[in-house]
Amino acid sequence: MPLLYGASASPFVRKVRVVLAEKKIPHERDDLVPFNVSAEYKKISPLGKILAWRDGDRTLADSSIICAYLERTHPEPRLYPADPYDYARALWFEEYGDSALVGVIGPKIFFQKFIRPRFFNQPADETVIQKAVNEELPPLLEYLEGQVGGGDGIVDGRFSIGDIGLGTQFVNLRHAGFGVDAKRWPKLARYVTALHERPSFKTLIDEERATFSV
Ligand SMILES: N[C@@H](CCC(=O)N[C@@H](CS)C(=O)NCC(=O)O)C(=O)O
């Protein structure tokens, strides 16, 4: 049975878990946290980050690489659009989640609200949180508000890896006690709500809520 390393508090781990759920791929999990990882783990994740994937003697690191690999090993349901431009757009939204959104939601909101008190016994830095929520996140959401259309996904109305990459970041925002203001960004708020209602996301959110939310 393949093995996924990494605790679901990580949006990257959750991204892969949603792909595994959508494709119904049997696997086991090791809830590894990214602090003081072993030399053994660094052999499969050389940067010491979570997450990693092991299937027999084949190992991979990085969520985007693992998701792309799973699409090749388990093509159904398709999570990467066939059309070249749509494919590239889906990758763009995945990257937008993996770089822009995580850069604000990860260290400045979720880390402050949840990881600092829980793992480092330190209070959250409210100044950092307020700046992130009031100044740094809004332009990122504004862009997405202009991109969201109808249907099940942000690219051509079809659910794809782009939605998974975005949706997973909004789960961390939600666990930290924040959401998308529906008055300011109505289309985006509806989109995120619908994404999180998908069984693949909802099952994980429900499972995580007890452990990871504030
Ligand atoms: N690009 C990587 C990013 C993984 C990542 O940054 N993981 C974080 C946890 S959310 C981590 O392990 N941080 C610890 C570190 O950077 O040492 C991926 O997509 O898997």
The ligand as an SDF file (V2000), in Angstrom:
LIG
                    3D

 20 19  0  0  0  0  0  0  0  0999 V2000
    6.3670   23.0220   -2.4410 N   0  0  0  0  0  0  0  0  0  0  0  0
    6.1880   22.1150   -1.3300 C   0  0  0  0  0  0  0  0  0  0  0  0
    5.9600   22.9320   -0.0750 C   0  0  0  0  0  0  0  0  0  0  0  0
    5.8730   22.0690    1.1780 C   0  0  0  0  0  0  0  0  0  0  0  0
    5.9770   22.9070    2.4360 C   0  0  0  0  0  0  0  0  0  0  0  0
    6.3590   24.0850    2.4100 O   0  0  0  0  0  0  0  0  0  0  0  0
    5.6320   22.2970    3.5690 N   0  0  0  0  0  0  0  0  0  0  0  0
    5.7400   22.9890    4.8220 C   0  0  0  0  0  0  0  0  0  0  0  0
    4.5590   22.6420    5.7220 C   0  0  0  0  0  0  0  0  0  0  0  0
    3.0760   23.3680    5.1550 S   0  0  0  0  0  0  0  0  0  0  0  0
    6.9900   22.5240    5.5370 C   0  0  0  0  0  0  0  0  0  0  0  0
    7.3120   21.3590    5.5300 O   0  0  0  0  0  0  0  0  0  0  0  0
    7.6890   23.4710    6.1880 N   0  0  0  0  0  0  0  0  0  0  0  0
    8.8400   23.1730    6.9760 C   0  0  0  0  0  0  0  0  0  0  0  0
   10.1100   23.6580    6.3430 C   0  0  0  0  0  0  0  0  0  0  0  0
   10.0370   24.4070    5.3480 O   0  0  0  0  0  0  0  0  0  0  0  0
   11.1640   23.2750    6.8400 O   0  0  0  0  0  0  0  0  0  0  0  0
    4.9990   21.1890   -1.6410 C   0  0  0  0  0  0  0  0  0  0  0  0
    4.1550   21.5650   -2.4430 O   0  0  0  0  0  0  0  0  0  0  0  0
    4.9610   20.0610   -1.1100 O   0  0  0  0  0  0  0  0  0  0  0  0
  1  2  1  0
  2  3  1  0
  2 18  1  0
  3  4  1  0
  4  5  1  0
  5  6  2  0
  5  7  1  0
  7  8  1  0
  8  9  1  0
  8 11  1  0
  9 10  1  0
 11 12  2  0
 11 13  1  0
 13 14  1  0
 14 15  1  0
 15 16  2  0
 15 17  1  0
 18 19  2  0
 18 20  1  0
M  END
$$$$
